[in-house]
Amino acid sequence: MSLDRYYLLGRSGLRVSRLALGTMNFGTGGFHAAYGKTEQEAGALFHRYLEAGGNFVDTADFYTGGESETILGNLLAEAKVRDRVVLTTKFTNSVDPQDPNAGGNGRKHMIRAVEASLRRLRTDYIDLFMLHTWDRITPVEEVMRTLDDLVRAGKIRYAGLSDVPSWYAARAQTYAEAHALEPAISLQLPYSLIDRAIETEHVAMGQSLGLGITAWSPLGGGFLTGKYRHTDQGLAGEGRLAGSAGQTRTEREWRLLATLESVADKLGVTMAQVALNWVATQPGVASAIVGASSTGQLDVTLSALEFELPAELRAQLDEASAVPPASVYQMFTPAYQSWLVSPGLKVGDKPAGYAPVVRNWVPEGSG
């Protein structure tokens, strides 16, 4: 179990682990209290992640009613590892139901949010500060100028976006570039074998505009772990998805689960490890966010990148999880695009090996 390889996040010099530690369950209050952990329990998870070499930690100001940031701040201070950790937090959600400016993505709330997060995290800077969710009404120009101001003030090192439409992220990034503002470097989105919607636009947009994707819910909310089974009463098994939620699962999803189980058996690993490995090694993905309820579970999770998915098994997963493109997106498939050139000609972007991978270590087996 080792996270000893780090890669650049988006178009930046920031080096992060391919598996990030999610801390949504750090704390026992607020919206996420049902599966929250005490500070002692959270500390065990935090230290195990650092011992494995991980350096990318994700939280948000509303996780467990702010407790997640408070606990994380205490753990960072006690372990004296603040500079080693790449600390990410997010803002958008309201913190005062009586105040219309206590939520959303406007300048007033953003500045209030970063100051409050800095206090709870017991630090004077945040490595990656992210807009948590598109609020549909705040001008993108105001968002990017305020994030730029926070970078210049030394409050944050980098900016990012989470859960936004691809057109919005593209508009934000091009506005920043055109006006010499600090660009965003990361895009946090849900992505898993069971939810590949971001492949329609977000992935290619991120690759083109320098936004490294950090994938949340890479296990499909736990469905891809294999601990659930389909029954007439819904999902059977131990976990928060058990019960009536199973009624919403489709035959395609159950067939995917069977394929995932078959691949895991062939490799001698768990279904969760295969699902996580698939996400973390997909195009455009810089890191996948993982959580755990125990150190034993975390150990298994952090071993998910210690094997390679053979091409034929990856193809099986791709086929089982694929969703046919709809509407105009059908026109962007290789089959349709082949009509745009003369029959018999093969046209592509760049040949294989055109842009070789840059590493500062010698791959195993090399001379």
RAJOUR-V319574 format. One record per backbone hydrogen bond with DSSP energy under -0.5 kcal/mol. NH is the residue of the N-H (numbers start at 1). CO is the residue of the C=O. Records with the same first field share a line. If there is no record, write none. Layout:
NH=CO ; CO
This chain:
3=52
7=16
9=14
10=8
11=210
12=10
16=7 ; 14
18=5
20=288
21=56
22=20 ; 290
23=58
26=23
27=25 ; 37
32=29
33=30
35=32
36=33
37=25
42=38
43=39
44=40
45=41
46=42
47=43
48=44
49=45
50=46
51=47
52=48
53=50
54=49
57=55 ; 86
58=21
59=88
61=90
63=60
65=62
66=63
67=64
68=63
70=66
71=67
72=68
73=69
74=70
75=71
76=72
77=73
78=74
79=75
80=76
81=76
85=81
86=55
87=85
88=57 ; 86
89=128
91=130
95=102
99=96
100=98
102=99
104=92
110=106
111=107
112=108
113=109
114=110
115=111
116=112
117=113
118=114
119=115
120=116
121=117
122=118 ; 119
123=118
126=155
127=87
128=87
129=158
130=89 ; 128
131=160
132=91
134=163
142=139
143=139
144=140
145=141
146=142
147=143
148=144
149=145
150=146
151=147
152=148
153=149
154=151
155=150
156=150
157=126
158=127
159=183
160=129
161=186
162=131
163=188
169=165
170=166
171=167
172=168
173=169
174=170
175=171
176=172
177=173
178=174
179=175
180=177
181=176
185=159
186=159
187=212
188=161
189=187 ; 214
191=216
192=195
193=218
195=192
199=196
200=197
201=198
203=198
205=201
206=202
207=203
208=204
209=205
210=206
211=206
212=185 ; 210
213=284
214=187
215=213 ; 287
216=189
218=289
220=217
222=219
223=220
224=219
225=222
226=223
229=236
231=234
234=231
235=243
236=229
239=237
242=239
243=235
246=243
247=244
248=245
249=246
254=250
255=251
256=252
257=253
258=254
259=255
260=256
261=257
262=258
263=259
264=260
265=261
266=262
267=263
268=264
269=264
274=270
275=271
276=272
277=273
278=274
279=275
280=276
281=277
282=279
285=282
286=213 ; 284
287=213
288=18
289=215
290=20
298=294
299=295
300=296
301=297
302=298
303=299 ; 300
304=301
306=303
310=308
314=310
315=311
316=312
317=313
318=314
319=315
320=316
321=317
322=318
329=326
330=327
331=328
332=329
333=330
337=333
338=334
339=336
340=337
341=338
345=342
347=345
354=351
356=353 ; 354
359=357
363=361
366=363
